[in-house]
């Protein structure tokens, strides 16, 4: 119950900020061009409280999710008088600018949020922008069945040349329900493969069974275990086991499980020098399963620094630009049925993410989520669907090309159809959100 309350308490102000910023963009540009704004509302439904300034009623309404700016003569289904302060009485380029202002403000907010964050706390995984060299392949996994092997370097994935690990991860995410074409470099030869990710559960990321090549760096040593007795030190890098190269901690675990308590010669890189030591593994439980250990922990620690304003701004622009392209690619893959609609999060999924950030991950993660939601809101509103800002822009551009307004009755039918479509889409997303909750996930299987 406490988790639920925290999720609600965090998502309401987060979405509120996004919506106010979005609608403020429409409002300011409309006012700039002399369009009369009748209502600026945070929320929908019955007016709870507010104030009037000039001709505008600034209000907070009963339903907290959403908001709107009501401009005079904007709705194609309402009667217009032709007054000079009505939306449709203004030049088309001004109408387009007003429509663009909302999404622009959301994207600007995302840029500002990340710029500020990166100037104070820039946490990053150095592996993300490294070449996608595979360090481990799980047995009987999609990767194993596709023919991927430890040490393979992914040279091409879904048409993208020389991907980083971040690129490879995103391509898997965007092709969760289709085969992904791969070209890997193996022993100097290019090998073409096809990989189909496995969607184990609606709320889990697609499973492939391959992991990056990560130096097996010792970050902890268990007291009384073979590693301590043999003289292993924190900072050592495990390079081989009985002469067999290892590329990840998973490779070490798999080797130990397969060879039991047989003595193993461990190759170690320490201060640039290659060493070796022989140890005898002992029985242990690893990830809930019987295995064998020599008694060290390994992992990679994210790096943290602070960027100058210029560097932070450039990285923020690059990050948000990449996110925007991923949103558009996600829409394309949805249309092509290469990704499932179940992977999309609605308000419940957003609430779970913001609640988890507040409880477990910290303020920096919350700011990253806010920026992600904001840029998503901006880009999605630019899609050419009537009722959305992008739909208004599309219809206005069409009217500019044909040099006359689209028939009022035709516009009404377009908007009514789009409204039904968006309601059904929203219902589907919310249903998927609910089905991911533990109780419903259990009973909907």
Secondary structure, DSSP 8 states (H G I E B T S, - for coil): -HHHHHHHHHHHHHHHHHHHHHHHHHHHHHHHTT--EEEEEEEEEEEEEEEEETTEEEEEEEEEEEEEEEETT--TTS-----TTSGGGS-HHHHHHHHHHHHHHHHHHHHHHHHHHHHH-EEE-TTTTSB-BEEEE-TTSHHHHHT--TT-EEEEETTEES-BHHHHHHHHHTTTTSEEEEEEEETTEEEEEEEE-B--STTS--B--EEE---EEEEEE-TTSHHHHHT--TT-EEEEETTEE--SHHHHHHHHHHHTTSEEEEEEEETTEEEEEEEE-EEEEETTEEEEE-SEEE----EEE---HHHHHHHHHHHHHHHHHHHHHHHHHHHTTSS-GGG---HHHHHHHHHHIIIII-HHHHHHHHHHHHHHHHHHHTSS-TTSHHHHHHHHHHHHHHTS---HHHHHHHHHHHHHHHHHHHHHHHHHHHHHSHHHHHH--
